[in-house]
Amino acid sequence: MASGVQYEFIGRYDVDQLNQILTKATPAFIGVPVTYTPARNAVKMYRVTYPSVIPERNNRPTIASGLIAIPETADKSMPMVSYQHGTVMEKHAVPSFPEESPETQLMIAQFAGQGYVVIGADYFGMGTSTEKDGYMVIGSQQQACMDMYRSSLAVLAKEGISAKQLFLTGWSQGGVVTMCFLEVLEKNNVAVAAVGTAAAQCDGYVMLSGFLNHPRSIDAPWVSAMFILTAFSYEEYYGVPGLAKAFFTEEQYELARKIYMKEPYTEPWPGDLHKLIRKEYFDPNYFAGTMYGTLIQKLHAYRWQVKTNVHMYYGDIDECLTIGLAQLPSMYQRALGSNTVEAISAGPDANHRGTYGRAAPEWKKWFDSLRAK
């Protein structure tokens, strides 16, 4: 077992429970009709805690957590899917607390219930981590995912199982993290069989500047969460005191701070960006020149020669992702002359959750066709 890696049994889903997730819980969560292939085997779930480092803080050591879900089968060699979770406001709404994470339950039921080992990092500041949330702090998220992957291989070895292929998936924030993780894996010559994302906002500046300067009638009030979580995370991880205070209005700064810190609050959700954010930030030239704008411009999870085939699903009526931004990674690769990244519509009625719900079974079909015999 790798030094410092520990894992504990946290639960088991039998086939009936897995199929209940696919037929009842997931449809209620995503809100659009989808048919999933039924589970064939039970799944044992473990919380993994593992040592890592925070790159933005001079590689300061930390302990992170994540999930490994292992199919109950006689197979000793299984494909592995690493799922990168989306934006969540609660500390435990992450993979290693599957009862509090409907998105993780879908991955367990659709993949682990059909012979895939499923892993998922909680990211720094989430799960059992004692750090502050490192939302969209890419170096840290890459580190958390890479160390979770290595730790999972050690857990599997202890259980007498080997991973014969690696697939990646992720939704929303997790789609961005998935692409960032893929970049590190490719640089380290780790073979990835295929990648699927859903509703991935892979350019931070395009996303946030769009919300500020080109709002749509369908934009959700919770897009403000992305401003809140990035501003405070960047202040914390990149060491920029006062970044968040300079960005948010005096009236709503304290509420934003409570939301980031996962503290209780009684005020209404701050969904009006003009009340939340200082007016000067609505000038795109001003925003781009600030420290926050400079840092968010470094978030672009597609600007390299992607070698692995990637299917990026998007919804035509996604409340927090424009079709243009959804297609940007594919267009960038095509501009290079590559066709490795494909943007695929999940349908004219697919919103943010619906995109994930529809993408997951399509990932499964595609991955099944690529599985090593």
N, C-alpha and C positions, 0 to 999 in steps of 0.2 A: 504494500500500500504506500502511495506517495506520502512524503512527510507532511503531517499536519492535516491531511484529508480525513474527514470523518463522515459517516452517514448513518442515519437512523430511519427505521421503518415508521412510516406515518399513516399507512392505510392501504386498503385493497379494494378495488372495484371488481365485482364479478361481472359476468357477461350481461346479466339482466340490468345491472346498474349502468353499465356502459351504454347499453341500448336505450335506457331511459334518458341518458344525457343526449343521445343523438335524436331521439324522437320527441322529447318533451322539453328538457331544459334549454338545449341550444336553440330550437325554433323560437322559444319565448324570449331568449336573449337577443337574437339577431333580427327578428321581426319580419323576415321574408321566407317564403317557402323554399326549402332545400331538401333533397333526398340524400341520405348518407348510406354508405355500405355498412351493414351491421357488424358488430364486434364478434370475434370468433374465440377469443381467449380472455381470461381474467388478467388483471394487471396489479403488480405490487409497486407501491410508491415509496420513495425514500427522499428525505431531505439531506442534501449534501452540504457540509460546511468545509470551506477550503481557504488556504492562505492565498493572498494576492497582494498587489501593490497598486498605489494610485499614481499613475504617470505624471499627472499635472501637479502633484505635490512632492516632487523629487523622489518618486517611487517609495513613498511612505508605506510600510506594511499595513495590511488590513485583513480582516476575515470576512468572507462573503458567503452567500448561501444560494442554493438552487435545487432543482428537482431532477431526479432520475426515475423514470417509470419503466419498469421491466416487465415484458410480457411473460405470463406463466405458460411456457411451452417447453417442449423437450429440446428445442434448438439451442445450440451452444454458439452459434454465429448468427448475428442479426444485423439488419440495417439500422442506422441511428439517424434520428431527426433532432436537430437542435432548433427549438422554437424560441424566438425572441419576443417577449410580451410587449403589449401596447401601453399607452399612457393610462396610469391609474392614480387615483388620489389617496388611496389607503395603503399603508405600509405593507399590509399582508395580502393585498389583492394581486398576488404574484405566483409564479409556478410552484414554489415549495409549500404554498398553502392552497392546494388545489380546490378545497371546499369554498374558498373565498375568491376563486378566479374562474369564472365561466369560460373565458377564452382558453385557459389551460385545460379545462375539462374536455373541451371539444378536441384538442390535440391528442389527449390521452385516449379518448374513446375512438376517434377515427384512425389513429396511427398505432398507439401501443396496444389497443384492442385487436389489432390485425397484424401483430408480429414485429412492429418497429419499436426499438428502444427510443423513448422520448426524453430529451433533456431540456432544461431551460434555466438560465441564470436569472436570479432576481434583480441583478444590478446593485451597485453600491448605494447604500442608503435605504434599501428596500429589503423585505424579508427579515432575516435576523441580524442584518448588518447594523452596526452602531454608528455608522457614518451619516452625514446629512445626504439627502437625495442628490444624486449626480445626474439629473435628467439631461439627456442629450449632450453630456460631456463625453465626447466620442472616444478619446484615449482610454478613459476609465471603463467605458462600456465594452470596448474591444478587449481590454485586459480581463474584465470579469467573464466575458464569454469564452475567451481562449483558455483561461485557467479552469473554468467550469468544464469545458470539453476535456482537457487533460485529466482533471480529477475524475470525471465520469468514466474515462477509460480505465483508471485505476480501480474504481468501484466494480466495474464489469469484470475485470481480471480477478478480483477477489471472489466474485460470484461464479467464476469459471466460464465467463461469456466473453466473446470477442465481437467487436463492431466491424462488419465487413464493408460498409459504405457509409458515407456521411452526406446527409441532405440538410439544407437549411430552410427555415420558414420564419416569417414574422409579419405581424400586423401593426399598422399605424407607426408609432414610434419604433416598434419592434421591426418593422420593415426597413426603416432607416438603419437600425442597429445591425440587422441581418446583412445589409450591403457593406457596412463598415467592417463587420466580422469577416465577410467574404474577402475583403481586400487584404486583411491580415493573413488569413489562411492561404490565399494565393501567394502572397509574398514569402510565406514560410513553406511553400511547396506541399501543403496539405491538400490532398485530393478531395474535391467536393463533387458529388455526382450530379447535383442539380439544386437550384434555389427557387423558392416560391415566395413572393411577398403579396401583401394585400394592403391597399391604401397607404403606401409608403410616401411620406413627404420628404424626398431626398435632398432638398436644397433649403436650408434654414432661412436664408435671406429672402429667397423667392416666396416662401410660404408666409413669413411674418410681414414682409413689406406688402404683399398682396392683401392681407387682412387689414392693414392700416390704410392703404391707398386705393384699393379696388375691392371694397366689400361687396359681397353678393347677398341677395335676399335670403339665400338658403344657409348662409354661414351660421353655425351653431353658437349659442351664447357661451359654450364651454371652450371655444377656441382661445379665450383668455387664459385658460390653464397653461397653454404652451408658452405664453409670455411670462406668466408668473413662475413657472418651474424653471425655465431657462435662465431668467434674470437672476434669481437667487442661487441657482446651481452654479452659474458662471462666476458670480461674486465669490462663492465659497471655494470652488475648485481651482479657478484661475487666479485667486488671490487678488480681487479687485474691490477693496472696501468702498462702500457707498454706491456701487453700480445700480442696485435695485432702487435705492432711495432717489437716485437721479432720474430713474425711468418712470416710477409710479407717482401718481398724484399724492399730495399730503393727505387727502381725504381717504384714500383707499390703500395706502402703503401698508398700514398695520394689518388690514384684512388679508392682503396678499401675502404678508409674512406668515400669518397664522395658517393659511392654506398650504404654503410651502412646507412649514414645519410640522404639518399634520396635527395642529392644535385645534381644539374645538372652537367654533365660532357660531354666532347666532344671526349675523348679518346676512342679507340676501346675497346670492352668488354674484360676483362682479362681472356681469356679462356685457356691459356697455364699455367698449374700449376707450371711448372719449372721456369717460369718467375715471377709468382706471389708469390711463397712460397720459403723461404730460403732453401738452399740445404740440410742442416743438418736434416731438418724435414722429408726427404725421407728415413732416417735411422729409421726403425721401433722401435729399442730400444731407440734411442734418443727421438723420438716423444712420445713414451709411458711415458717417464720419465719427460717430461716438464709439466708445470702447465696446459697448454692447453690440452695436452694429458691426464693428470690426470682428468681434468674436463669432457672431452668428454667421458671418460670411465665410468662415472656415468650415462650416457644416455643409459639405457637399459630398454625398455618399454615392458618387457615380463617376467621378473624373479620373478614371484610370482605365487601362485596357483590360476590360473584364474578359477572362478566359472561359469561365463557367457559364453554362446556359441558365438564364434567369427568366422566369415568367412573373411579370408584375401586374397583378390584377388591380383594377380601379373601378369605382362606381360612378355612374353618370350623374348621380345626384348626391355625391358625398358632401356632407356638411362642413368638412374642414380640409378638402383637397380639390383643387381645380383639375380639370382634365389635362390642361396644359402642363401643370407641374407633375401630374401622374405619368405623363408620357415623356417628360424631360430626360430621364436616364436612358431610355430607349433611343430617343432622338440624338443624344450625345454620342452614343456608341455607333449609331448609323452615320453620324457625321465623320467618325473615324474610319468608316468603311466596314464596321463589324455588325453582325446581326445576332450577337449572343444574347442581348437583352430585348425581350418582347413585352410590350404593353398590351394588356388584354382587358376589354370591358367586361365587368361582371353583370352588366345589364342596365337598361334605362331606369329601372326601379331600385337599383342598388345604392343604398346610402352607406355610411361609414361601417356600421356593424354588418350590414347585408353583404358588403364586399368580402369581408372575412368569411362569413358563413358560406358564401358561394365559392370562394377560392379554395377552402380547405379540401373538399372532395375532389376538386380538379387537380390540386397538388398530388393528392393520393393516387389518382389514376395515372398521372404522369410518372410519379416516382415508381409505382408498381411496374410500369413498362421498362424502367431502367434498372430494376433490381438485378443484382448479380445472381446467377443460378448456382 
